[in-house]
Amino acid sequence: MSRDRFVAIWRYLHLQNNQAADVNKDDKLWKMRWFLNYFLDRFQALYEVDGNVSVDESMIKFKGRLSFRQYLPMKPTKWGVKVWVMAESSTGYVTNLQVYAGREGSIEKGLAHRVVMELARPYYGSYLSIYMDNFYTGVTLLEEMKTHGLNACGTVRANRTGLPKNERLRKNTSMEKHEFRVAQKDDLTFCIWQDTKTVMVLSNHHDPTQTGTVNRKKDGANHVPLEVPASLADYQKHMKGVDLLDQMIGYYGFQHRSKKWWRRVFFFFLAMSCHNAYIAARSVGGTAFRHKYRGYKPWLEDLAEQLITPHRTRAVNVTPPSSLPASPSPTLPPSPAPSAGSRVDTPPPQHDCGKVYDKRKQCRECLLVSDTEKVGGPTVYGCKQCSLPLHIECFGKHYRRYM
């Protein structure tokens, strides 16, 4: 695509009709409100989380003029639009989110409390386990979440109201390294653990008598398991969903610059939807999906190819016969369409080896064996029907795998 054509398309990219009569321009996000709502509905309808999620904030980089632009000095992205995100702990799949558009009303109290309850509202009564950091956790919040059928756990600040007043459970109390103490009141369990710094955890669903393990270096040796309260062990295990999402979006995000804030949010949502689609496809694809895509990057490249192929086919002229590479196998008729009851991931009945890629890629069969059994390095050949890179020598293994 030429530069001028891209600029022309980019100029007319809009998510909202500015002249529509039903637009509420008092909403700071009116330029993309319907777009956000549509994506959230699809995220929640297409995938069911495994029971553990984490709540944290994410940042969309933007340094232009904007009334609700935020500055978070402790984040890698310090300037931008803040987004409250609820993501599955094991995969980073986003189940709900809110774009923070600034203070609501003249004075807003209990911001963290409101955010968590609104993010968790679709899961009332499901006893979903929600993990959060000390910005959100409080006694009042965890008690209210318990009444709505939600499990919650998170680190807590020492100055929160309602915490135990016992001197042995204060932050500045004297404790040995890796020593912990536990207290309980009604459904709430409080623990304090002395790591490099004092860590305080509050939970509304953990048994105070149960313990777990975390890995720490001890006496300069390798990581060794240490016994800690179960609430602290589960917090360390499950408080990573949003960080995993930020990591994947950071690797393969859309970094096109723009002076318009909603375009930056649009690209953030586009990258997020790609990540969610990959997680959902992997959960139902089985071994065939994992064999075809060894990670997120190959799947993302395949998605981009499928999106641009129809447009590229119309735009590109037919290649002269003299420049075409010799095909090692004859062209076969297209495969019949699958019947109504057939599996989607069933491999095609015909397989042909030929030159498939312009850039060399790792052979899929060689990735499944040890280094001593590999045939060679990257290759431009592969299976035409499966779109998998394969050495010519490895094609027989691939053929027998599906026959």
HELIX and SHEET records of a PDB file:
HELIX    1   1 ARG A    3  ARG A   11  1                                   9    
HELIX    2   2 ARG A   33  LEU A   46  1                                  14    
HELIX    3   3 LEU A  111  ALA A  120  1                                  10    
HELIX    4   4 ARG A  121  TYR A  123  5                                   3    
HELIX    5   5 VAL A  139  THR A  147  1                                   9    
HELIX    6   6 GLU A  167  LEU A  169  5                                   3    
HELIX    7   7 ALA A  230  HIS A  238  1                                   9    
HELIX    8   8 GLY A  241  TYR A  252  1                                  12    
HELIX    9   9 TRP A  261  LYS A  292  1                                  32    
HELIX   10  10 TYR A  296  ALA A  315  1                                  20    
HELIX   11  11 PRO A  321  SER A  323  5                                   3    
HELIX   12  12 CYS A  366  LEU A  368  5                                   3    
HELIX   13  13 ASP A  371  GLU A  373  5                                   3    
HELIX   14  14 PHE A  395  TYR A  402  1                                   8    
SHEET    1   A 8 GLN A  70  TYR A  71  0                                        
SHEET    2   A 8 TRP A  79  GLU A  88 -1                                        
SHEET    3   A 8 ASN A  52  LYS A  61 -1                                        
SHEET    4   A 8 SER A 129  MET A 132  1                                        
SHEET    5   A 8 ASN A 151  THR A 155  1                                        
SHEET    6   A 8 THR A 198  SER A 203 -1                                        
SHEET    7   A 8 LEU A 188  GLN A 194 -1                                        
SHEET    8   A 8 PHE A 180  LYS A 185 -1                                        
SHEET    1   B 3 GLN A  70  TYR A  71  0                                        
SHEET    2   B 3 TRP A  79  GLU A  88 -1                                        
SHEET    3   B 3 VAL A  94  VAL A  99 -1                                        
SHEET    1   C 2 THR A 211  LYS A 217  0                                        
SHEET    2   C 2 HIS A 223  PRO A 229 -1                                        
SHEET    1   D 3 CYS A 353  LYS A 355  0                                        
SHEET    2   D 3 TYR A 381  CYS A 383 -1                                        
SHEET    3   D 3 LEU A 388  PRO A 389 -1                                        
END                                                                             
